[in-house]
Amino acid sequence: MIGFDDRGLLLGDGLFETVLARAGELVDLDAHLARMADGCAVLGLPAPDPAEAEALMRRAVSEAGLATARAAVRLTLTAGPGGRGLDRPQTPKPALFATAAASPAPTALARLRISTVRRNEGSPASRLKTLSYLDNVLARREAVAAGADEAVMLNGQGEIACAAAANLFWITGGAMFTPALACGVLDGIVRRRVMAATAVREVAVGVETLAGAEAVFLTNSLIRVREVASLDGRRFEPSARVAEIARLVGQ
């Protein structure tokens, strides 16, 4: 039970991971738990016990009746109860819980819009999956209101950072690119997989760079690799290279 004084609820003080479950398999679980532990070190919170975390996630899948389905399993860690104000208790007592929901693989290509909501590349939170996701919520809301599926977020320097809920890649002149982590980018699990599977250049560049792109695609743990159909109305032709990356990563 999350109390009214929980710091995750009141201050966004905590972390989460969203793991793909496929017919009972928790895909890339070790990488997700390691990333949460790394985030805990940055935030000064004790990391969850991996065995407890896995048990909670498997129970969530089972209780949701999704043991044979494709599902999104969210593991949430809050900093736990605390008094009024910003300071944590001297000994935090984090709360850990998991939920699961059906998550069919996307079948349509994504339509993107450049968002007016900026990513704060100077904040440590920009490279963590914290519970403070309001900028992402606003960016996605703006994109959907404009008839798109997803937003492209720039940082305070005007550099490409990410989508509201995904990492961003593009292909220009046959070479593949993605924003560098220093641009305010989450070190995505599938991002890592793509970079292990093929040559990718990490760059810090402005949005005008995308004007010359031959193909654009998104990655996260649920969509895996999702090709982009358009960006602010500019259309892209389907890419055999992106399709091959999707096959390598697995949907």
N, C-alpha and C positions, 0 to 999 in steps of 0.2 A: 504494500500500500504506500503510495506517494503522499506525504503530508503537505499541508498548506505552507510549511516552512522549508520545503525542499528547494535547494539552491538551483537545481536544474530547472524547475518550474519558474522560480522568481527571477533568476539571473542568467539562465542559459549556461550554468556552470556544469559542464559535463561533456561527454563524447558519445558518439554512436557509430555503429558499423552496420551496413546493409549487405547481407550475404545471400547469394543465390542458392536456393535448394532445388536440386533436380532429382526427382524420384528418391528422396531421402539423403542424397549426397549434398553436404554443405561445401560448395565449391570455393576453393582457395581459403578455407577456414583459417589455417595457420597464419597466412599472410594478413588476414583481417585482424586476428587477435594480436599479432605482433605490432600492427599499426596502432591499434588501440593502446597497447602498452607504451609505445613510443609517445603517443599523445598524452597519456597520463603523466609521463616523466616531464613533459613540457609544462603541463598544468599543475604539477605538484600533487597529484592524486595517486593513491595506491592502485596498481593495475589489478584487474580481476583475475581470479584463478582460472586458467584455461579450461580445466575439466568442468568447473561449475558453469562457465559460460557456454560451453558446448552442450551440457545437459539441459540448460535452460532453453537453448535454441531448438534442440531436438524435441523437447516437450512442447514448445510453442507450435512446431510443425504438426506434431501428432494431434494436439488438442484442436487445431484448426481444420483437421481432416484433410491435410495436404501431403500426406506421406508419399503419395505416388505422383504428385503434381509438380509443376514448376512454380516456385514460390519465392517471395521476398521475405527474408527473416531479418528483422531489425533487433540488434543488441544495443541496449541503451544503458549507459552508466552515468548517474548523476552524482554530484558531490555530496548529496545527502542533506540531512537537516542542518539548519544553521539559524542563528539569530538575525535580527534586523541589521541591515547594512551590508557592506562589501566583504568584510573580513570573515574568513572561514573559522570554524571551531579549530582549536589547536590540534585535535585528532579527528579528522574527517571520518564519517561513517557512510561511505558511498552506497548507493542503491543500484542494483543491477537487475534488469529484467529483459525479457525477449517477447516479441510478437511476430506473427506470421500472417501473410496474406497472399492470395493467388497473384502471380505475376507472369502473364503470357508474354512470350517474346514479341517485340514489335515487328510488324509486317510492312508498315509503310515507311518510306523515306522521310527524314525530318525536314521541316521548314524552319529556318532560323531568322531571328531579327536581332540587330544590334541593340542592346539595352542602354538606357540612360543611367542605369544603376551601376555604380563603379565598385570594383573590388579593391579593398584596402591591402595593397601588397606589403605595407609596412607592419601589419598586424600578424603576430604568430598564429592567430586564429584562422587566417586565410589559408594556411597549409595544414589545418586539422579539420576533422569532422566533428566540430563542436555542436552543441545544442542551439547555438545562436545562428540561425539560418534565415533571418528575416530579409536580408538583402537578396538572397537567392529566391525567396518567396515572391518578393516584389518584382524582381527581374522576370521570373517566369510569368507572373500575372500580366505584366506589361506586354510580353511577347504574345501570349494567348489572346489578349484583347486586340492585338494587331493582326490576328489571323494566323499566327505561327504556332509551332509546337514547343519551341525552346528558344531561350535567349542566349546571345553571346555577350559575355561580360568583359569589359575592358578594365584595366586598373587605373590608379590615379595618374599615371604617366601617359595614359592613352594607349597602352600596350594591350594586345590580346591576352586574356587570362584563361577563360574557360567558359563553359556553358553553365546555366544555373545549377544543373545536377549532373554534369558530365565533363570529362576532359575533351579537348578539341585537337584534332589533327587536320592537316591539309597537305595536298600534293601539288607541287609546282615544278615544272621542268623535269618531271620524273623523280624528284627528290621529295622525301616526306619530312614534315616539320611539326613541332608541337611547342607551345609556350613553355619556357623554363620555369622551374618551381619558384624562383625568385620573383616571378611576375605576380605572385599571390595565388599559386596553383596547388591544389591537393595532389599529393603523390598517389594517384589512382592505382588500384590493383591491376585493372585491365590495361591501363596506360603502361605499366611496367611490362606486362605480357607482350604488348605490341612492340615495345622498344627492345625486348629480348628476341623477338621474332624477325625483325628487319631493321635496317639502318634508319634512324630518326635523328634529326638535328633539333636540339633544344635552342630556342631563339627568344629574344625580346624585341618584338616588332609591333608596329602600328597596324590598325585594322585595314589600312589601305593595301597591305600585303595580300589580303584575301581576294582583292580584285583580280589578281593574276592566277588564282588557284585553279587547277584542273579538276580537283575533287576535294571534298571536305567530309569528315566523319567524326562521330562522337563515340566515346567509350565510357562505360561504367559497369559495375558488377552485375547489374540486372539487364541492361540492353546489350551488353557485351560490345559489339561493334554495330553502329547504326549509321548508314550512309545518309548524307544530306542532299536533299533535292533542290533547295534554294536558300539563298541568303539575301534578305532584304529585297526579294523579288528576282534576283539574278539566279537563273537556273543552271544546274550542273548535270552533265550526262552521267549515267551509271558508269562506274569505274571497275574494271576487272581487277585492278590492284587492290581496291578496298574489299571486293568480294573475296579475294584470296586471303587477306588479313583476317576477315571474319571467319573463314574456314579454319585458319591456324589457331585462332583464339577460342573458337567454339561458342555456339549460341546456347 
